Amino acid sequence: MDRRMTLDDVKWEGNSRIMYEEIIDHLGPMYRAAVKKKLEVWVNKNNVSVIREWNVKHTLEKYAPPKYCEKYMKIYEKYKTEEGDE
């Protein structure tokens, strides 16, 4: 049986890890665990081995409520080094 990947197993490109960590630091403890679990499920379901900056942006746009998306998008913009979506 294959071992399930954790966020420590994936490669974080550009500033994606620091974006993720700063966003997580701004969440309440209950939400931190939920977001981490949801991301790990996504990684395993989609066989993802690399998380890029645009993955952080896409996730915010798709899942965060509008007021939180606006707040956390500022973190994305602060650290972004990639241009465009791939």
C-alpha positions, 0 to 999 in steps of 0.5 A, spaced: 500 500 500 502 506 498 504 511 503 499 518 503 503 524 502 504 530 507 505 537 506 512 535 508 513 530 502 511 535 496 516 540 493 514 548 494 516 552 488 518 559 489 515 562 495 509 558 495 511 555 502 512 562 505 505 564 502 501 558 505 505 558 512 503 566 513 496 565 511 495 559 516 498 563 521 493 568 520 487 563 521 484 560 528 487 553 530 481 550 528 481 552 521 489 551 521 488 543 521 482 543 516 486 547 511 492 543 512 487 536 511 484 539 505 490 540 502 493 534 503 487 530 501 488 534 494 495 533 494 493 525 494 487 525 490 491 529 484 498 526 485 501 532 486 508 533 488 509 540 487 505 546 489 507 552 486 505 560 487 499 560 482 496 554 486 496 558 492 492 563 488 487 559 485 485 555 492 484 562 495 480 564 489 476 558 489 475 556 496 476 562 501 470 567 502 470 573 499 472 577 505 478 572 506 480 572 499 481 579 499 485 579 506 489 573 504 490 575 497 495 581 499 499 575 502 500 572 495 501 579 492 507 580 497 511 574 496 509 572 488 515 571 484 511 568 478 507 571 473 501 568 470 497 562 471 500 555 468 
